[in-house]
Each structure stands twice: as C-alpha cells, then as structure tokens.
C-alpha cells in the first residue's frame, strides 16, 4: 500500500511538472526572442550615438584650435563638456549592458572643416554641429521608444536635455 501511494504520487508529480515546464518553455522562448531582438536594436542605436558623439568631440577640438572669438570658444568648450558627459554616461551604460561601442568614424567631414579658412570655418562648424546634434537627438528619441529598460530611459532623458540645450544655443547664434 505504501509503495503504491509513493508510485502514484511520483507519477502525478512527474506528469504535472512536465506539463508546467513545457508551457513555460514555449512562453519563455517567445519572450526571450523578443527581448534579444530589442537588445540588438538598443545596441545598434547606442553604437550610432557613440559614433556621433565622437564626431562631435573631434569637431569641437578642431574648433578650439582655430582663431575664433572668446565667446565662441566658451560655447565650443561647453558643447565639448556636454558631449564628454554623454560619452561617460554612455560608456558606463554600455559596460553594464555588455555593449561594445565603436571607436571610429568617417573623418571626411573633419578633413573638410580643417581645410577651411577661419572666416568660413565658423559657419561650416555650426552647420556640422547642428546636423550632428539633430542626429543624436533623433537616435535618442528612437532609443526611448524601443526600450523598456529604465537605465536606457534615464540616459536618454539626461542626454536629450543636454543636447537640446546645446542646439538652442547654436540656433540662437545662427
């Protein structure tokens, strides 16, 4: 009698456990697949933001070597600090989320700016910075719509605040 009870109990437990496991495996696989797709898209967007960030930082460093007024140099330094803050936060976030960030970009735009004389440099610089800021803002907006991750949401809010402030200043000067 005791052996029969143990055998029946184990049989019921095995059947029940097996059905429950199969139900969770099906649900877990779909959910995991969707999360992996989202993670890949988040990594792509963060990588493109990193490239734009590096482009902006190098453009700002180039502007600081040129003969521009004191007020313009202060603005460029402020933009450079904003980009450095974004870069630092992005690097921390990427490390936490195991995202490898690229460290190169096309230098053709930078070479074009280098070739300009000081009188037309400032106008071309502002155009380049405005374009880069708009692209960064668009990428951050996209990142905030595709992610449910609170770390990414917080990063986008902080970065968007900084970038929009810089864009407003550029537009005021233009």
Secondary structure, DSSP 4 states (H G I P E B T S, - for coil): -HHHHHHHHHHHHHHHHHHHHHHHHHHHHHHHHHHHHHHHHHHHHHHHHHHHHHHHHHHHHHHHHS---HHHHHHHHHHHHHHHHHHHHHHHHHHHTT-PPP-----HHHHHHHHS-HHHHHHHHHHHHHHHHHHHHHHHHHHHHH---HHHHHHHHHHHHHHHHHHHHHHHH-
